[in-house]
């Protein structure tokens, strides 16, 4: 079977609907995933959890992938319309042997795709199975069972997942707060509604109805233009906090009472400190993209900081390997070591933050102010002709710095540091520069950018 190989990526399968992602491909991918996990557990009766987001063709794709899975003799737990964190929860909670989530995350409405996990919500990445799935589909190396797998519909996953995340956050009190939340018409609305039922708050909901056409703005809060309305609403309504989630709900961002987005590097540091009170001296993971304040805050709380590659599958793998209690990415993914697996916990993040504001008797802006110590460029993207040549040029130009090649090239000097890495999802290199002050940051950013723009 001819397939567009480029849609089989580092973390998932993701492509254009109709031209790349089709019901026939979904059915074949279901068969291939069944073959992959059958090879790993020969003779075992397997069960997969399958969920979907709110995109217009997600239900059709879910039906097709379920058909392929069942005709391969694997049982299916249809968990319906769920956020990606709730999907991860379901795999552990239902003791499934694997799972598939139909979603294109924060991409626009013309995309859709599939995320795969093994038991305990362990991600299937490009290196650990996605390319194998592609090979099986290409070769049509399917297994048609004499008896198709059973299917069972499970309706309570969103509620059970929310309860588990909130309970995991602990019982510290939360004062009554005015909250503005923007779900971008995505899956975050589902779990935030569950939260609002359980805490004292005055919620103001923006763009709340599920709509995979995303009529109000792109479901990617990492981009400044997609949080403008939230920031304005927080100020206009004199709210205590703003919350923004992405399309499938696995990334979360916050706006303080002054209408400013809380830097993810500071947020993950705060969350790390909260977890280190419960687990003194534990390991906390964070990605290579500059955010030195995270390391400062982990060390301040007596924890062990550990840098990882960018990407949720790499972060989760490292967290399991070193038994880390928490991990955070600059992109708004925050991971916990839950009893049933390591995966994103946006509600645990939210509850911890609200509890901390209550405990410290501070506004969110007051809570984060002491940690605004460094000047950051934000993430800048560049198209280059040859990524490897660019990285080599950077190593040669900054040869007197401390160089790490854990993920791309990270160069550290006493007064500034930067990372350039190839995107795992697009034909780009991404630059992040950080420094002790804005002047140095701008100077060094210009120096790095000149090299990237020559390439």
N, C-alpha and C positions, 0 to 999 in steps of 0.2 A: 504494500500500500504506500503510495506517495504521500509524504507529509511535509509540512513546512518545518524543518528541523529547528529553525531559529526561534520558534515559540517555546521550545523546551529549554527553560532557563535555569539559573542557579538556584532559585527558591521555589519555582512553580512552573506551570504551563500557562502562558498568557499571550493572547493574540486578538486580532480583529474578528469580530463576529461575522458569520456567513462566509467570508473569504478564507479565513484561517481556522476559526473555532466553529465547528459544525456539529450537529447531532450525531452524524456518522462517526466523526472523529471521537466524540465523547464516548460513544458506545465502544469503540475500539480501545480507547484509553482505559475504560472500565475493565475490559477483558485483560488488557496488558497488566494492569495493577494487580488483578487477581492472580495472574500467572507469576508475577514477581514475588508476591508474598507466599504463594503456594510453594515456590522453590525454596523459600527460606524456612518453611514449616511443613515439610512433606507429611502427608497423612493426617494433618490436623484439620478439623472442621473450623472454617474461618467465618468471622462476622465483621462487616465494615459498617461504620456510621457514615451517613452521607447527608450533608447539609447544603444550603444555598443562601445567597444574598438576594436583594430585591431587584436586581437588574431584569430588564424586560424578558430576556430569553433564558434566565437562570433555571426556571422550572422545567423548560423543555430539555435543557442540557442535563439537569439532574435526572429526569426520567430516562434519558438515553444512557447515561453512565450507569444507572441502577440496572437497566436491562442487560448491559454488558457484564456487569458484576454477577448478577443472578444466573445468567446463562452459563457462567463459568463455575457454578456450583457453590458460590459464596453467599452467605446470608447477609441481609441488609437491614440496618436500623435507619429508617427515614426520620431524621430529626427536624426536617422542614426548614422554615425560615429562621436563621440564626446569625448572630455575629460570629466572626472568626474565633474570638476567645471562647465563646460558648461552644463552638464546634470542638475546639481542643479539649475543653472540659468534658464534653460528652464522650469522647473516646476513652478517657480514663474512668469516668463515672459509670459508663455502661460496660466497662471491661471489654471493649472492642479490640480486635486484632489489628485494626487499621482504620483509616477514614479518608474521605474526600470532601473538600469544600469547594463549591462552585462560586467563584468570585474573581473579580479583577482588581480587588483592593481599592486604591485611590485613583485608578485610571478612569478616563472619561467613558461615556456610555457606549462608545463604539467597540469597547474591549470586553472580553470575558476570559475566564480561565479556571484552573484547577489547582488546589493545594492538596498535598498528600501527607499523611502521617502514618507511622506504624503504631503499635500498642504504646500506651502511656503518652500519646501525642508527640512522639519523637518525629521530627520533620524528615521527610524524604527530600533530599536536596539533589542538585545536579550531579554531585559526586557520589551520592549514596542511593541512587535509584531512578532519578528522572530520565537520565540518558538511557538507562536500561529499559524503561517504559517505552521510550521512543524507538529503540531497537526492536522490541517485541512487536510494536505496531507496524513498523516498516516491513518486518519479516512475516507478519501475520501469524506469529507463533502462538496462536490462541489454543485454549483447551475448552472444548464444549462438553459440559457435564451431562450425564444421562438424566440427572434430576436437578432442576434449577434450584437455586437458593431461596429460602423463605424471605419474606419481607414483613417488617413490623413497624408501625408508625409510633413514634415517641413524641408527645406533645409538650412535655413539661421542661425541656432543656433550658430555655431562656430563664425561667424562674429559678430552677435549681442552680444554674451557673451563677446567677446574681447572688443568691443566698450564700453560696460557698465562698465567693470572693469577699463579700461583706463580712461574713463570719471570720474569715482568715485575717482580716484587718484588725480584729480585736474589739474590745468593748469600751474603749475610751469614748468619752462623751463628745458630742458635736453640738455647738450652739446653733441657734436658729439663724440661717443665712439666706440672703437673696442671691439666687444663682441664675445666670443666663446661660443657656446651652444651645449650641448649634450643631445639629447632627448632619447637616448637608444633605438631608433627605435620605440618609444612609442608615446602617444597622445600629449605630450607636444609640439611636433613640430608644431602641428596645431595652437595652440594659439600664440606660439612664432613667427611664420610667420606673423600672424596678427599684432603683436607688431612691428616687424621689418619694416612693411609697413608704420608705423605711427610715427616713431622716427628717429632722425638723428643718424645713426650708420653704422658700417662696420661689418656685421655679418659673422662669420665663423661657418658653420654648421657641426656638427659631428653626424654620425649615425642617419640620418634624415628620411630615407624612412620608412614608416610603415612596421613593420615586427614582428609579434607576436612570431616568433621563437627566437627573441633576439640574433642574430648571433654574436654580438660584445661584449656584456657583460650583466650581469643580470640588470634588470631595477630598481635597488635599490640604489640610491646615498648615502644612509646612510652608506653603506659599503665602506671602504677606497679603496678597489681594483676596485670598479666600477667608481671611479672618477680619477684614475691615468692618463688616456689618456687626460682627460679634463685639469687637472693641468699642464701636460706637454705642451699641446697646448697653454695654456694661456702664459706660459713662453716663449715658442719657437716663438710665434707670437707677443710677447710684447703687449698683449691685456690688456684692462682696467679691464675686468671682465669676469668670466666664469659662465655659468648657467647650472645646471643639473636638469632634471625632471625625475620622476619615470614613470612606465608603463602607468598608466591612467591619469597622469598629475596633481594629487591633492597634490603632495609634490614637493617642490622646494628648491634647495640648490645653494649656490654661492661660487665661488672661487675668491680670491682677486688678484690683479696685481702681487703679489709675489708668486702666485701658492698655496696659503693656503686656505683651506676651512674655510669659515666664520662660527663660532660657532652659531648654531641656537639660543642659549640663548642670545647671543649678538644681533643677527639679530632681534629677536622678541622684544628686548628692544628698538632698534633703531626705529622699526616700531611703537611700542607703543608710543614713544616720538613724532613721526610725527603725529599720530592720536590725541594725547593729545593737540597739538597746535590747532587743529580744535575743539576739545571737551574738554576744560579745566576741570580738576577735575573728569573726567570720570573713569569708572571701566575698567580694563584690566585683562583678564584671562590668566593664564599659567598653565601648568601641573606640577605635583608633582616632576617629575624627576629633580634633582638638576641642577641649573642654576641660582644661587643667584643674579648674575649680572642683570638678568631681573627685579627682585624686586627692586634692587638699582636704575635702570634706570627709572622705573615707578614712584617711589617715588621722584626721582630727578626732574621729569617733572610735579610733582603735581598730579599724578593720584592715583587711588585706586587699588592696586594689589589684586588679588583673585586667590588662588590656586584651581585647579580642579583635578579630576581623569584623568588618561591617557585614551585617546580614543576620536575620533572626535565626536561621538554621545554625550558623556558626556560633552565635552567642549561646544558644540553648545547648549545643553540643559541649562547649567549654564549661558552661555552668554545671552540667551533669558530671563532667569529668573531674572537676575540682570541688564539687558539692557546694557551689556558691548559693547564698540565700537570696540574692537579688542581682539583677542585671539591667542596664539601661542603655539605650541607643540614642544618639543625637536626633534621630528621625522620629522620636515619639513612641517607640516600642519600649515597654517596661515589663520585665519578666520576674516571676517569683518561683521559688521552689515550693510548689503546692504539694499536698500529700499524694495527689494522683498524677503529677507530672510537672515539667517545667514549661511554662508558657505565659503569654501576656495576661496581665491582670488589671485592666483599666479601671475597674470599680474598686479594687484594693488600693490602687494609686489614689483615686479620688477620695476615698474614705480616709486614708492616711493623711492626706493633705488637709482635709477639713478638720480632722482630729487635732492636727498639729497647730492649726490656726487657733483652735479653741483652747488647747493646752497652754500655748504661749501668750494667749490674749493679745494677739497681733492681727493686723490686716495682712493679706497676702503680700502686698508691696513691702510692708515692714519686715516680713519674714525673709524675703529674698534679698533685700537691699544690701546686707553686709557681704554678700557673695558676688556682687557685681564688680569683680576685681580686675578682669581682663578685657581687652578689646578684641572682638571677633569679627571676621570678615563676612560670616555667613557662608553657605555653600555655594560656590561658583562653578558653573559647568562650561566645558570647552570641547569642541570637536577637533580632534587631531588626526593626522594621517597615519601615524604609527605610535600606539600607546607605549610600547616597550622602549622605543628610541627616546621618547619624551622623558620617561622615568630615568633612563640612563643619563640623559643630559642634566637632569636635576641633581642626581647623585654626584656628578662631576663638578657642577657649579657650586654646590654646597658641601664639598668634600670635607671641609674642616668642622662641620657640625656632627652631632651624634645621629647616625642614620639607622633606621629600622625598616625592614622590608616585610613586616608581618602582613600588611595589606597595602599594596602600592608602595609608596615611599613616604616615610615620616622623618622629618629633619628637625632636630631640637638644638636650640642655642639658649644661653641664659636669659635673653630678653624677648625671644620669639620662637615659635615652633609652627610647623605646618605639615599637612598631609595631602598628597595627591594620589588618587587611586582610580583605577578603571571602574566604571559603573558595571554592576552585575546585571543590570536590566536594560541599559541603553548604550549606544555607541558614543560614549562620552568619557572624559576624565573629569573628576570632581576635585576641587581645591577647597581646603579650609585652612585659614591662617589665623593665628592667635598671638597676642603680644601683651607685654606689661602695660602698654599705653596705646592710645589711638594713633599717635604719630608714627611709632615704630611699626605698628600693624599696617598702616597705609603704605609706608615705604617698602616694607618687605613683600606685601601683596603685589605691588607694582613690579617688583623685581621678579617674582615668580611668574606673574601673568605675562611678562615680556617673553619669557622662555616658552610658555605654553602657546602664545599667539604666533610665534615664529615657526611652530611645528606643524 
